[in-house]
Amino acid sequence: MQTDTVPRVVVVDDEEMVITSVKAYLQLETEYDVVGFSDPEEAVRFFPENAVDVVVSDYLMPKLNGLQVLMEAKRFQPEAARVLLTGHADKQSAIQAINDVGLFQYLEKPWDNPQLLLIINSAIERTNLLRTLRDKISQLDMAHSHLKEVQARLLRAFL
């Protein structure tokens, strides 16, 4: 998907001020491509066609909640780390998010900027490691298939 490019962070929150704040902080501190969506349905439409490294989503939003957004992110961007940033401090929601969407981190509003940056940096590192692992597994699968073909040819030649 996205290799040797600037990491992309997607922020989804129905409060434009949250998007602006997170985006401004990340652009000040990093070189990341930060994309914000105040409409969760628009964010979901973004996932199939665009490489994403980290998705940070609010929980309570109109139309789709954060878990639904993160589930769609997982479907289209399985290696992308998923972070729930919410003012809705509900232990049950956190547990559901961890179990259903493979949540990387759960953060409550108001957040601490340095902590958010640390989480996003760690999330990007995790995403890169997962993509590298996926690529290595694919290479091994191809090598294995090739070796099976060679073995079959050798067996036919000697039998």
Summary of the structure (lengths in Angstrom):
residues: 159
radius of gyration: 19.5
end to end distance: 43.9
largest distance: 73.0
contacts: 485
relative contact order: 0.14
helix: 58%
strand: 15%
